[in-house]
Amino acid sequence: MLSKRLIVCLDVRDRKTTKGVKFKENIDLGDPVEMAERYYREGADELVFYDITASAEGRPIDIDMVREVARRIFIPFSVGGGVRHLDDMRRVLLAGAEKVSVNSLAVRNPEIIAHGARAFGSQCMVLGMDVLRVGESPAIPSGYEVVVKGGRERTGLDALEWARRAERLGAGEICLNSIDADGTKAGYELTITSRLSKAVGIPVIASGGAGAPEHIYRVLTEGAADAALIASMVHYGAYTIAQIKKEVAARGVRMRLRW
C-alpha cells in the first residue's frame, strides 16, 4: 500500500503567503519562499503554490519565486495560477517545479490538459478543481459545480463529469478543493471527496477545511483521498507537520515519517 501524503498549500498574492475563509477576507502571513523551506525541513511530503490573483489579473506566474523555491527545497512542488499556455508550463517546469496545476485555463480550454500531458507527461499535469455544493439538478447531477476565478465564476460543469473528462485527457492527479469548507477548519467535504476519489483512477488530493489531525484521518479513510492538503493548521502554528503525521499514523494510516 502506498503511503498517504501530507501536502502544504501556500496561496500567494503580491509575493506574500495569504490565507482567507471561503476565498474571502485574506490576510498576509509571510514570505512564501521562507515558509516553503521551513515546511520542507519540518517534513512536508510536497508543497503547492497557487498565485490566487494571477488568472483574474491576466498575468503570468512569478517565475523568480519558483526558481528560488527550487533552490531551497528538495521535495516535489507544484505551481498553479497564471498558467496560460504550454510555454508557461515549460517555464515553470524548467524553473524547478515538478508539476503544473491548471484550473481556470483547463475549463476554458480542456485540450490544454492533453497538450501538456503529451509535452511533459501526465505526471506533471494536475487538475485543480474548486467546487461548490449547489444541490442536484439535471445540469449538475452530482450536486457539486465547478467554479473558477477564485470562486467568483460558476461554470455549469458537474464536478464528477469534469474530473472523469480531465482524466481521459491526460491529467495525472486532481486537487479537489471545497469552497464550502475552505479555511473553516471544520473538516473536509467528505461526500464529494469520496465520490470523486472512487470515480477516477488517478490520485485525488483533498483540499479545504482541515483544522485537526482527525479531519486528515477521516479524509484519507472515509474520503478515500490519496493525499491531504493543509494550510491554516500549520500557517497559524496550531500544529507541526510531525504532530499531524504521528497522530494520523497512530490510527493506522500509512504516512511518510522521518522521526
Secondary structure by P-SEA (a helix, b strand, c coil): cbbbbbbbbbbccccbbbbbcccccccccccaaaaaaaaaaacccbbbbbcccccccccccaaaaaaaaaaccccbbbbbcccccaaaaaaaaaacccccccccccccccaaaaaaaaacccccbbbbbbbbbccccccccccbbbbcccccccccccaaaaaaaaaaacccccccccccccccccccaaaaaaaaaaacccbbbbbcccccaaaaaaaaccccccbbbbccccccccccaaaaaaaaaaacccccccc
